[in-house]
Amino acid sequence: MDITLINVDHYIRENIKTSLENPSISCFDEAQKHVYLLMERDSCPRFLNSDAYLSLTRKSRTMWYI
């Protein structure tokens, strides 16, 4: 079984552990909101400003006719 680690704070991690004692469909909702917020504020803006992404957008503009 693969285990994927996510970066959530101690408070969220403890809430997940507690909620797993009586699991429900919303056990991971708070963690999911936190991860999306991190992506929105950090990962996505860094990617959109990265050299890799910017070079791809330049290529697609200059080679649109191919």
N, C-alpha and C positions, 0 to 999 in steps of 0.2 A: 504494500500500500504506500503510495506517495503522499508525503505530507508537504503542503505548501504553507509557508509562513508569510504572514502579512504584518505590516507595521501598524499596530494599534496600541493605544496607551493602556496602562495597567487597569484603569477603571473599566474600560470596555472589555478587556480580557476577562476580568473577574465577573462582569455581568454575564458574559457568554458561559463561563464555567458554571455559574449559579443557574442560569436558564436551562442548561443541559441536564440538570437533575430532573426536570419535568419538561422535556422538549416540546416545542411548539413550532409552528410554521414561521414564527417571527424571531427565533433565537438569534439570528445573525443580522437582523435589520439594522441595528445600531452600528455594527462593524461595517456593513455594506455602505451606509451613509458616510461613515468616516473615510473609507477607502475612496469612494467617489469624490469626496471633497478634496482629499490629498491629490488625486489625479487632476482634478479641475484646477487647483491652485498651484501645483508644482510640476507634475510629470508632463502634462500636456503642453503648458507654456514652454517648458524647456525643450521638448521635442520640436515644437513649431519654430523655435529659434535655433535649432541645431543645424550644423553644417550639412549633415546627411539629408535632412528634410529640405532645406533651402536649395541644395544642389538639385534635388529631384524636381522641385517646382520650377527652377530655372530651365532645366532640360525639357520639361513638359511644355513650357511656353515657347521654346525655340523649335521644337520638333512636332508641333501640333498637326502638321500636314502629312506626317509619315504614317 
